[in-house]
């Protein structure tokens, strides 16, 4: 934990490593570099940079920010913001010291329009989307005014609902970037205390979202404490019994402690290896706790099936023989799912999967070592009939029958409970297991219940598939912060008021062209027309083209300025540099043209088209894809770029990567199922079950307002592992049962695994339930998708899959004994216990010679009919055993068993029916 390093950069966490936008940005940085100190242009940003942004609304009854009162308040606010100072190393820095500049003037988005609106007279009008300023220049008022109301049939603005100001800061050097960051923090501090009687201000900064992401980790700590407490309580209650010796409350606590140790160990290892912690990883402990507690229940259930009369070593051996296999299967499936998720190009998902994979492996390690050792101590306490709390020896309830009922309830216990007089252990089934065997299993195998289940499943699958077609991709930036964050309020206002005019996209021609030739100009014009003629862009009136403006300039002033022409290469290039790019109105175009070293050719150039109505993630994705599609189809090498494309890339990366991971994981789990389940058809059913659960999760999360984004992608990956846990074990139990009747085998599978599935599902849901109250979309999404994964997985394992197997399930995979019917034992009475089948060998009444030689001196080997063997308490003292022994000797040697004539009850040969009955009844006793 000493190496703890956090990552909260939105770009570094939620944008794909191999995104096309990053490649396009690298090209723009190389060919169109910027200088924030002298040549800053907001429309030509390469990165989103540093800035403080505000959206102002009016408190007036009409909500008009263009009223004189509101404009005065906005102007006063603007002055106050620019006067904020940040103290660094004893020196104060104001906005004018750190602002991005064009020439010598600070660039504040919307300030030129504000100055015009405050100082205009009645003869001046505010137009939309552009407003003409005195002096002949114009400002893009659509970037400042939100939701304007225009006079009918004109572009004159009567009123508007919001006013936006953007304070851009320098980031050219590391020192400038550091100072700008300090000024942003000073702005946030000022805004927390800001109050006005006339305006409301929503605010944000370039660092705000990153700082809010970092704060989420701190805010989730109380939820983890709640989860830890709930799971400890649940584990203790699940491990408790009314018997004060066999109850194991401490084991419940130790199981949660084991999972907690795995969480700490996994974080320590990953941090030491350089994997950075982030807010998404903060949800890992909730999942790891649920998985760890599930393993606890598996271990404890296996212990309770063992014979209490055996030694602790024997019982632990039997426990590991059953439980360790199940835990290993779960670890393999979950580990594979997270391992596959770790190859995703989205860093937040990759880090989460790495941390969780390590937690799953450490949990497995601690369960079979630390927790197993704890079970040994608890086993020795139980073996000694000691109290669960005091560890003092206590009497059995029979021995304390004369004591008070309170004493018998709290101070007695019997480690040998469930063992009958013959030494046989008939462990009492849990009430839930009885429910599945006696009620739920028989109910769900009725023909009309099957029909209803299949109809409901058809409806479920249909709705899920429809939901998959409606899935929304990507995560909006506003959803990364807490619901009560000032950042969310700002982004909501931005979406509400400024959706009509979207990003101004750069169209970059990346190859040298002869722009002075008429044919080349036509090609460029057709190229731009393609971009301007889409559902996502305005026409040429809102575009910026240096070539159009240059040609218009030449046409307008060719008769005024001597030598002004664009007909030849030399005149085109020379007049482009001067006077066109020297003109104040067109000086900004110098940032859009890249000349070669001697300015004898144009290496590359760029133009800008204005997008429209980009107000949701679907439109953002569709717009970017359309722009790139047009660029790729052009005969001229063309590229499109905007800083937000780096974030939009997640939209087109999430779905392919999710499908890729699902495909790899499903194929892997199919192979795992082939190994685990001894029937090929069952592997197909397991795979189909996985597909059905994943379809349901993706489809129904759409109805629950969850997008297919980096967060839900994590849970869909987890869905694979959990689906195998639910379906593979049920299918294996079904094919392992030797009953030929499919309904009976389905009941057996539910009886054997119904309770573990319920316990595992409940513990996992409890592990993430605290996240449902989180103020963060990230954690709520984690809960929603995890809840769907567990709920749908449990329903498939307990309802849908058993019904399907009763109709289409494969035959039993176990080989039956083909011997005579009389020598076979019927299907076991108690499902889950080993079938007792005697080995019919000739009966030898004498112990082997080596055992005779090992007896103490003077010891006489007793006869099989001596009191030592035929005592009243010996389970072999029964006529059925004598009959059985006689039958063995008679059939194996062809003669009457020795000693048979010594007793009147052996005077006649028993009938075949008696022999069969005797064989069946004494087989278990004989084995013991």
VEXBA-923105 format. One record per residue (C-alpha): x, y, z. Coordinates in steps of 0.2 Angstrom, whole numbers, plus 5000, padded with zeros to 4 digits. Example, Ala and Ser with C-alpha at 12.3 -4.5 7.8 and 13.67 -1.06 7.14 Angstrom:
<atoms>
5062_4978_5039
5068_4995_5036
</atoms>
This chain:
<atoms>
5000_5000_5000
5015_5011_5002
5016_5012_4982
4998_5018_4981
4996_5029_4965
4979_5035_4959
4974_5039_4942
4959_5051_4940
4962_5058_4922
4946_5056_4912
4956_5054_4896
4968_5041_4903
4954_5031_4911
4939_5031_4899
4947_5033_4882
4954_5018_4872
4972_5016_4871
4971_5013_4852
4958_5026_4848
4959_5034_4831
4956_5051_4839
4973_5050_4848
4982_5046_4831
4973_5061_4823
4978_5072_4838
4996_5068_4836
4995_5073_4818
4987_5090_4822
5000_5093_4836
5014_5090_4823
5007_5100_4809
4996_5114_4817
5005_5118_4834
4998_5132_4845
5005_5145_4856
4993_5149_4870
5003_5165_4874
5001_5174_4858
4990_5164_4845
4976_5156_4855
4960_5152_4846
4946_5143_4856
4940_5135_4840
4957_5128_4836
4961_5119_4852
4971_5103_4850
4967_5097_4868
4953_5103_4879
4966_5113_4889
4964_5122_4905
4949_5134_4908
4936_5140_4920
4918_5139_4913
4902_5147_4919
4884_5146_4913
4873_5160_4920
4854_5161_4922
4843_5175_4928
4833_5175_4944
4821_5187_4936
4803_5182_4933
4805_5180_4914
4822_5172_4915
4830_5183_4902
4849_5185_4904
4848_5200_4892
4838_5211_4903
4848_5226_4909
4848_5220_4927
4855_5203_4922
4868_5210_4910
4874_5222_4924
4876_5207_4936
4885_5197_4923
4897_5211_4919
4900_5213_4938
4903_5194_4940
4915_5194_4925
4925_5208_4933
4926_5199_4949
4932_5182_4941
4946_5191_4932
4951_5199_4948
4953_5182_4957
4971_5179_4962
4980_5163_4966
4995_5164_4978
5010_5153_4973
5027_5154_4982
5022_5171_4990
5017_5179_4974
4999_5183_4968
4994_5178_4950
4978_5186_4943
4969_5180_4927
4978_5193_4916
4994_5185_4921
4989_5167_4916
4976_5170_4902
4978_5163_4884
4980_5177_4872
4978_5182_4854
4992_5195_4852
4991_5205_4868
4972_5202_4872
4966_5189_4885
4954_5177_4876
4938_5176_4887
4924_5166_4877
4909_5177_4877
4917_5193_4883
4916_5202_4867
4898_5199_4865
4895_5204_4884
4904_5221_4881
4893_5223_4865
4877_5218_4874
4881_5230_4889
4886_5245_4879
4874_5244_4864
4861_5257_4860
4843_5255_4854
4849_5255_4836
4860_5240_4838
4852_5222_4838
4858_5206_4844
4857_5192_4831
4858_5174_4831
4869_5164_4828
4881_5178_4823
4881_5196_4829
4889_5210_4820
4900_5221_4831
4905_5239_4828
4920_5240_4816
4914_5226_4805
4919_5211_4814
4906_5198_4821
4905_5186_4835
4897_5169_4836
4883_5173_4848
4877_5155_4847
4891_5150_4858
4886_5162_4872
4867_5163_4872
4857_5148_4877
4839_5144_4871
4836_5161_4863
4819_5168_4858
4819_5176_4841
4808_5189_4833
4796_5180_4821
4804_5179_4804
4820_5187_4809
4837_5182_4817
4835_5196_4830
4836_5190_4848
4822_5196_4860
4828_5186_4875
4839_5171_4880
4839_5159_4895
4858_5157_4898
4874_5166_4896
4891_5157_4895
4908_5163_4898
4924_5153_4896
4941_5159_4904
4955_5151_4895
4972_5148_4903
4990_5145_4897
4997_5127_4897
5012_5130_4885
5025_5126_4899
5024_5115_4915
5026_5131_4925
5011_5139_4916
5001_5123_4918
5004_5123_4937
5000_5141_4939
4984_5139_4929
4979_5124_4940
4981_5135_4956
4970_5149_4948
4957_5136_4944
4957_5130_4962
4955_5149_4967
4940_5150_4956
4932_5135_4964
4935_5142_4981
4927_5158_4976
4912_5150_4968
4908_5140_4983
4904_5156_4992
4897_5166_4978
4879_5173_4980
4869_5185_4970
4851_5192_4970
4850_5193_4951
4859_5178_4944
4862_5159_4946
4879_5153_4941
4884_5135_4936
4903_5132_4935
4916_5120_4931
4935_5119_4927
4945_5108_4916
4952_5099_4932
4934_5099_4941
4929_5082_4933
4946_5074_4938
4945_5080_4956
4927_5074_4957
4932_5057_4951
4946_5056_4964
4934_5062_4978
4922_5047_4974
4934_5035_4981
4934_5043_4998
4915_5044_4997
4913_5025_4995
4923_5021_5010
4907_5022_5022
4898_5011_5010
4912_4998_5011
4910_4998_5030
4892_4995_5029
4895_4981_5017
4908_4973_5028
4896_4974_5043
4881_4967_5033
4892_4952_5027
4899_4948_5043
4882_4948_5051
4875_4937_5037
4890_4925_5038
4888_4923_5057
4869_4920_5055
4872_4907_5041
4885_4898_5051
4875_4897_5067
4864_4882_5074
4854_4879_5089
4867_4867_5095
4880_4876_5105
4894_4864_5100
4890_4862_5081
4886_4881_5079
4901_4891_5071
4899_4910_5073
4917_4913_5073
4920_4904_5057
4908_4916_5049
4919_4931_5055
4935_4922_5050
4928_4919_5032
4925_4937_5030
4942_4941_5037
4949_4929_5024
4941_4938_5010
4947_4955_5018
4965_4949_5018
4963_4944_5000
4957_4961_4995
4972_4970_5005
4985_4957_4997
4978_4960_4980
4979_4979_4981
4996_4978_4988
5003_4966_4974
4995_4976_4960
5001_4993_4967
5018_4986_4969
5018_4981_4951
5013_4998_4946
4995_4996_4942
4986_5013_4946
4971_5013_4958
4956_5023_4951
4938_5026_4956
4931_5010_4946
4943_4999_4956
4935_5005_4972
4920_4994_4968
4932_4979_4968
4931_4975_4987
4912_4974_4986
4913_4960_4973
4928_4951_4981
4919_4950_4998
4904_4942_4990
4915_4929_4981
4925_4926_4997
4909_4923_5008
4902_4911_4994
4918_4900_4996
4915_4900_5015
4898_4893_5013
4904_4880_5001
4918_4874_5014
4906_4874_5028
4893_4864_5019
4905_4851_5014
4911_4850_5033
4893_4847_5038
4891_4832_5027
4906_4823_5035
4903_4810_5049
4905_4818_5066
4913_4802_5073
4928_4803_5061
4944_4812_5066
4947_4830_5062
4960_4825_5049
4948_4813_5041
4934_4826_5040
4945_4839_5033
4951_4827_5020
4933_4824_5015
4929_4842_5016
4943_4847_5004
4939_4832_4992
4922_4840_4989
4923_4859_4993
4941_4862_4986
4935_4856_4969
4920_4868_4969
4930_4882_4974
4943_4878_4961
4930_4878_4948
4923_4895_4953
4941_4902_4954
4945_4896_4937
4929_4902_4929
4930_4919_4937
4948_4921_4935
4947_4917_4916
4933_4930_4914
4943_4944_4923
4959_4938_4914
4950_4940_4897
4943_4957_4903
4961_4963_4906
4965_4963_4888
4952_4977_4884
4960_4994_4878
4950_5004_4890
4962_5007_4905
4948_5009_4918
4941_4992_4914
4958_4984_4912
4964_4990_4929
4948_4984_4938
4950_4967_4930
4968_4965_4935
4964_4970_4953
4949_4959_4954
4959_4944_4946
4972_4946_4959
4959_4947_4973
4950_4931_4966
4967_4921_4966
4972_4928_4984
4954_4923_4990
4957_4905_4984
4974_4904_4992
4968_4911_5009
4952_4900_5008
4962_4883_5006
4976_4889_5019
4971_4902_5032
4952_4898_5032
4955_4879_5031
4967_4880_5046
4953_4890_5056
4941_4876_5052
4954_4863_5060
4953_4873_5076
4934_4874_5076
4934_4855_5072
4944_4851_5087
4933_4861_5098
4918_4852_5091
4926_4835_5092
4929_4839_5111
4911_4844_5113
4916_4861_5118
4905_4877_5119
4906_4888_5104
4909_4903_5114
4918_4898_5130
4927_4883_5123
4922_4873_5139
4916_4855_5138
4897_4855_5139
4885_4841_5142
4873_4834_5129
4855_4838_5130
4851_4820_5135
4864_4822_5150
4856_4839_5155
4838_4834_5153
4835_4838_5172
4842_4856_5170
4832_4871_5165
4826_4874_5147
4837_4889_5147
4853_4879_5152
4849_4866_5139
4847_4879_5125
4862_4889_5129
4874_4877_5137
4873_4860_5129
4877_4852_5113
4881_4836_5105
4895_4834_5092
4888_4817_5088
4870_4823_5084
4863_4814_5069
4873_4798_5072
4861_4783_5076
4864_4768_5087
4872_4758_5073
4885_4772_5070
4877_4778_5055
4877_4797_5052
4860_4804_5045
4864_4822_5044
4848_4832_5045
4845_4842_5030
4843_4861_5030
4826_4867_5029
4830_4875_5012
4836_4859_5006
4820_4850_5012
4810_4864_5003
4819_4860_4986
4817_4842_4988
4799_4840_4994
4790_4856_4987
4799_4866_4974
4807_4852_4964
4791_4842_4963
4781_4858_4959
4792_4864_4945
4792_4847_4936
4773_4847_4934
4769_4848_4915
4758_4863_4917
4772_4872_4927
4785_4868_4914
4773_4876_4901
4771_4892_4911
4790_4893_4913
4794_4891_4895
4781_4904_4890
4788_4916_4903
4806_4912_4897
4800_4916_4879
4794_4933_4884
4810_4936_4894
4821_4932_4879
4810_4942_4867
4811_4958_4879
4830_4955_4881
4833_4954_4863
4823_4970_4860
4832_4978_4874
4849_4974_4866
4843_4983_4850
4839_4998_4860
4856_4999_4870
4864_5015_4871
4883_5016_4871
4896_5026_4880
4896_5036_4896
4892_5055_4897
4906_5065_4905
4893_5072_4917
4889_5055_4924
4907_5052_4930
4905_5064_4945
4894_5062_4960
4875_5067_4957
4877_5082_4969
4893_5088_4961
4893_5106_4954
4900_5098_4938
4884_5088_4935
4874_5104_4936
4885_5113_4924
4885_5098_4911
4866_5097_4913
4864_5115_4909
4876_5114_4894
4866_5100_4887
4850_5109_4890
4855_5126_4883
4869_5123_4870
4864_5107_4861
4859_5116_4845
4877_5121_4840
4889_5106_4843
4908_5105_4840
4916_5114_4826
4925_5099_4817
4942_5102_4808
4943_5094_4790
4961_5092_4787
4969_5089_4770
4985_5080_4774
4993_5080_4756
5001_5094_4746
4989_5101_4733
4990_5114_4720
4977_5126_4727
4980_5139_4713
4973_5127_4700
4955_5128_4696
4952_5109_4696
4960_5108_4713
4949_5121_4720
4934_5112_4713
4939_5096_4721
4941_5105_4738
4925_5113_4736
4916_5097_4733
4925_5089_4747
4919_5102_4759
4901_5101_4752
4901_5083_4756
4904_5087_4775
4892_5101_4775
4878_5091_4767
4874_5079_4781
4861_5077_4795
4874_5082_4808
4881_5099_4800
4875_5116_4795
4878_5122_4777
4893_5132_4771
4886_5148_4779
4892_5141_4796
4909_5134_4790
4926_5142_4790
4936_5140_4775
4952_5150_4772
4951_5146_4753
4934_5153_4751
4938_5169_4761
4955_5171_4751
4946_5169_4734
4933_5181_4740
4946_5193_4746
4955_5192_4729
4939_5195_4720
4934_5210_4731
4951_5219_4731
4960_5214_4715
4956_5231_4708
4961_5240_4723
4977_5231_4729
4990_5231_4715
4996_5214_4710
4982_5205_4720
4979_5189_4710
4977_5170_4713
4979_5164_4695
4997_5158_4696
5007_5148_4709
5018_5162_4713
5004_5175_4715
4993_5163_4724
5006_5159_4737
5013_5177_4739
4997_5186_4741
4991_5172_4753
5005_5176_4765
5003_5195_4762
4991_5204_4762
4978_5191_4766
4985_5183_4781
4991_5200_4787
4974_5206_4787
4966_5207_4805
4950_5199_4799
4959_5184_4792
4975_5183_4803
4967_5167_4812
4969_5157_4795
4988_5157_4798
4985_5143_4810
4976_5133_4797
4989_5132_4783
5006_5123_4784
5019_5129_4772
5035_5120_4768
5051_5127_4773
5053_5141_4759
5034_5143_4758
5034_5137_4740
5020_5124_4743
5006_5121_4755
5009_5104_4764
4993_5103_4773
4978_5114_4777
4962_5113_4787
4944_5119_4786
4930_5119_4799
4912_5113_4798
4899_5117_4811
4889_5102_4818
4871_5104_4825
4860_5096_4837
4873_5085_4845
4864_5083_4862
4866_5065_4866
4879_5050_4865
4870_5043_4850
4871_5059_4840
4889_5061_4845
4894_5044_4839
4884_5045_4823
4891_5062_4819
4909_5056_4822
4907_5040_4812
4899_5050_4797
4913_5063_4797
4926_5049_4797
4916_5039_4783
4916_5054_4772
4935_5058_4775
4939_5040_4771
4929_5040_4755
4938_5055_4748
4951_5054_4734
4961_5067_4742
4969_5061_4759
4958_5069_4772
4956_5068_4791
4944_5075_4803
4947_5080_4821
4940_5088_4836
4947_5086_4854
4931_5078_4860
4933_5064_4847
4946_5056_4859
4931_5053_4871
4919_5049_4858
4930_5034_4853
4924_5025_4868
4907_5024_4859
4914_5014_4844
4926_5004_4855
4914_4998_4869
4903_4987_4858
4916_4978_4848
4927_4975_4863
4912_4969_4873
4907_4956_4859
4925_4951_4857
4927_4948_4876
4911_4939_4876
4915_4928_4862
4932_4923_4869
4925_4920_4886
4911_4910_4880
4922_4899_4870
4934_4897_4884
4919_4892_4896
4913_4880_4884
4930_4871_4885
4929_4872_4904
4912_4865_4904
4918_4850_4893
4931_4846_4906
4919_4849_4921
4903_4841_4915
4905_4823_4908
4893_4824_4894
4896_4835_4878
4877_4839_4876
4878_4847_4894
4892_4858_4888
4881_4865_4875
4867_4868_4887
4879_4877_4899
4885_4888_4884
4867_4892_4879
4863_4897_4897
4878_4909_4897
4872_4917_4881
4854_4918_4888
4860_4926_4904
4872_4939_4895
4858_4943_4883
4846_4947_4897
4859_4957_4907
4862_4968_4891
4844_4969_4886
4837_4973_4904
4850_4985_4909
4844_4996_4894
4827_4997_4903
4836_5002_4919
4844_5017_4912
4861_5009_4910
4872_5012_4895
4884_5000_4887
4900_5009_4894
4916_5005_4903
4907_5001_4919
4893_4990_4913
4906_4981_4902
4915_4975_4917
4899_4967_4924
4895_4959_4907
4913_4951_4908
4909_4945_4925
4893_4938_4919
4902_4924_4910
4910_4918_4926
4895_4918_4936
4884_4910_4923
4896_4895_4923
4895_4894_4942
4876_4893_4941
4873_4882_4926
4888_4870_4926
4885_4863_4943
4866_4861_4940
4870_4852_4924
4883_4841_4932
4872_4836_4946
4858_4832_4934
4869_4820_4923
4877_4813_4939
4860_4807_4946
4857_4788_4942
4839_4789_4941
4832_4786_4924
4817_4798_4926
4822_4816_4921
4810_4824_4933
4818_4815_4948
4835_4820_4942
4830_4838_4941
4824_4837_4959
4840_4829_4964
4850_4843_4956
4839_4856_4965
4840_4847_4981
4859_4846_4980
4863_4864_4974
4847_4874_4977
4854_4880_4994
4872_4884_4988
4865_4894_4973
4854_4904_4985
4867_4907_4997
4880_4912_4984
4868_4924_4975
4862_4932_4992
4880_4934_4998
4885_4942_4982
4870_4954_4981
4873_4959_4999
4891_4962_4995
4886_4976_4982
4869_4981_4989
4877_4996_4998
4882_5003_4981
4863_5006_4977
4863_5021_4988
4879_5029_4981
4878_5046_4974
4889_5041_4959
4883_5034_4942
4898_5023_4942
4894_5013_4958
4875_5013_4955
4878_5005_4938
4890_4992_4945
4876_4988_4957
4862_4987_4944
4872_4976_4932
4879_4965_4946
4861_4963_4952
4855_4958_4935
4869_4946_4933
4866_4937_4949
4847_4937_4948
4846_4931_4930
4860_4918_4934
4850_4911_4949
4834_4910_4939
4842_4901_4925
4850_4889_4938
4835_4886_4949
4821_4887_4936
4824_4888_4918
4839_4876_4916
4830_4862_4927
4814_4863_4916
4824_4863_4900
4834_4848_4906
4818_4838_4911
4813_4840_4892
4829_4839_4883
4842_4833_4895
4854_4820_4891
4854_4802_4899
4863_4798_4915
4882_4799_4913
4886_4786_4926
4889_4768_4921
4877_4756_4930
4882_4739_4937
4877_4725_4925
4877_4711_4937
4863_4701_4943
4848_4711_4949
4850_4703_4967
4867_4709_4968
4863_4728_4965
4857_4741_4977
4843_4753_4972
4846_4771_4970
4852_4779_4986
4839_4785_4998
4848_4800_5003
4854_4810_4988
4871_4817_4990
4878_4802_5000
4890_4789_4993
4881_4773_4987
4885_4758_4997
4888_4743_4987
4895_4727_4995
4909_4717_4987
4904_4699_4986
4919_4689_4990
4921_4672_4999
4918_4675_5018
4934_4672_5028
4931_4671_5047
4949_4672_5052
4959_4689_5052
4974_4689_5041
4990_4681_5048
5000_4697_5049
4987_4705_5060
4987_4689_5071
5006_4691_5073
5004_4709_5079
4992_4706_5093
4999_4708_5111
5005_4692_5120
4991_4682_5128
4978_4690_5117
4966_4677_5110
4958_4681_5093
4939_4680_5097
4927_4669_5087
4915_4678_5076
4901_4671_5087
4909_4676_5103
4901_4689_5115
4914_4702_5109
4907_4701_5092
4889_4697_5096
4886_4709_5110
4870_4718_5113
4877_4734_5107
4886_4727_5092
4876_4731_5076
4882_4715_5068
4872_4705_5081
4857_4703_5070
4849_4688_5062
4851_4697_5045
4870_4698_5047
4870_4679_5050
4859_4676_5035
4870_4687_5025
4886_4678_5030
4878_4661_5027
4872_4666_5010
4890_4672_5005
4898_4656_5011
4884_4645_5003
4885_4654_4986
4904_4655_4986
4909_4637_4992
4894_4628_4988
4891_4622_5006
4882_4627_5021
4891_4640_5032
4901_4633_5046
4892_4635_5063
4875_4636_5054
4869_4620_5063
4873_4627_5080
4858_4638_5080
4840_4633_5077
4837_4648_5066
4850_4642_5054
4843_4624_5051
4835_4628_5034
4842_4637_5019
4834_4655_5017
4824_4659_5002
4830_4670_4988
4819_4684_4993
4826_4684_5010
4843_4684_5003
4840_4699_4993
4832_4709_5007
4846_4704_5019
4859_4710_5006
4851_4727_5004
4847_4730_5023
4864_4725_5030
4875_4732_5016
4878_4749_5024
4881_4740_5041
4893_4728_5033
4903_4742_5025
4905_4750_5042
</atoms>
